[in-house]
Amino acid sequence: MLFARIVRRWAAVKFLVTRGGRNGLQTAIDRRPRMVVVEARLPDIDGEMLVGALRNGVMRPGEPIVVLAHDGTPGERARFLRAGATAYIAKPSGVAEFDRTVGILLEVAAWR
């Protein structure tokens, strides 16, 4: 919920929270968002598989997928980036990084 509050400071952003990865994937298919934020650990689907599915069939090229994770190890970061993530942010110390990263990605999206 902390991240939801951070995103709300951007008035132009419509922030939608879903429960579980499969529901999030279906919502992305139905809604075609311009950016997706994914939890690395989900109860119903492997996070890397979800990122791969988003990158290979839902998100348009260049649309960001941001992964939020508890792990933060270089190996996990590399796996998510190979799967198609644009950014990988470790929590909880990643709050400022999340704010900065999403802000930059929103600015880039506005230029397109």
C-alpha positions in Angstrom: 0.0 0.0 0.0 3.0 2.3 0.5 3.8 2.0 -3.2 0.2 2.7 -4.1 0.4 6.0 -2.1 3.6 7.0 -3.9 2.1 6.4 -7.3 -1.0 8.4 -6.5 1.1 11.6 -6.4 1.1 11.5 -10.2 -2.3 12.8 -11.1 -2.2 11.5 -14.6 -1.6 7.9 -13.4 -4.5 5.5 -13.0 -3.3 3.0 -10.5 -5.0 -0.4 -10.5 -4.2 -3.1 -7.9 -5.1 -6.7 -8.6 -5.0 -9.8 -6.3 -2.5 -12.4 -7.5 -0.5 -12.8 -10.7 -3.0 -14.6 -12.8 -5.6 -12.0 -12.1 -3.0 -9.3 -12.9 -2.1 -10.9 -16.2 -5.8 -11.1 -17.2 -6.3 -7.5 -16.2 -3.3 -6.5 -18.3 -4.7 -8.4 -21.3 -8.1 -6.8 -20.9 -6.9 -3.2 -20.1 -3.5 -2.9 -22.0 -1.7 -0.7 -19.5 1.3 1.4 -20.4 3.2 0.3 -17.3 3.0 -2.7 -15.0 4.4 -3.0 -11.5 4.8 -6.7 -10.4 5.6 -8.3 -7.1 8.4 -10.8 -7.6 6.9 -13.4 -5.2 3.3 -14.2 -6.0 1.1 -16.9 -4.4 -0.4 -18.2 -7.7 2.2 -17.8 -10.5 6.0 -17.6 -10.8 7.0 -13.9 -11.0 9.5 -14.5 -13.8 6.9 -16.4 -15.8 4.5 -13.5 -15.3 7.0 -10.9 -16.5 7.8 -13.1 -19.5 4.1 -13.4 -20.4 3.6 -9.7 -20.1 6.6 -8.9 -22.2 5.9 -11.5 -24.9 2.2 -11.1 -25.4 0.7 -8.2 -23.6 3.0 -5.2 -23.3 4.1 -3.3 -26.3 7.8 -2.9 -27.0 9.2 -0.2 -24.7 6.4 -0.2 -22.2 7.9 -0.7 -18.7 7.6 -3.6 -16.4 8.9 -2.8 -12.9 9.5 -5.7 -10.4 9.3 -5.2 -6.7 11.3 -7.8 -4.7 12.4 -8.7 -1.2 15.4 -10.7 -2.4 17.5 -8.1 -4.2 20.3 -10.6 -5.0 22.2 -10.0 -8.3 21.1 -13.5 -9.5 17.4 -12.8 -9.0 17.7 -9.3 -10.5 19.4 -10.8 -13.6 16.7 -13.4 -14.0 13.9 -10.9 -14.0 15.7 -8.5 -16.4 16.3 -11.5 -18.7 12.6 -12.3 -18.5 11.8 -8.8 -19.7 11.6 -6.5 -16.7 12.6 -2.9 -17.3 13.6 -2.3 -13.7 14.0 -4.4 -10.5 13.7 -2.7 -7.2 14.4 -4.4 -3.8 12.2 -3.5 -0.9 11.9 -2.0 1.7 14.9 0.2 1.1 13.7 0.7 -2.5 11.0 3.2 -1.7 13.0 6.2 -2.9 14.3 4.1 -5.9 10.7 3.2 -6.8 9.6 6.8 -6.6 12.6 7.9 -8.8 12.3 5.0 -11.3 8.6 5.3 -11.9 8.9 9.1 -12.2 11.5 8.7 -14.9 9.5 6.0 -16.7 6.5 8.3 -16.7 8.5 11.1 -18.1 9.8 8.9 -20.9 6.3 7.6 -21.6 5.0 11.2 -21.9 7.6 11.8 -24.7 6.2 9.0 -26.9 
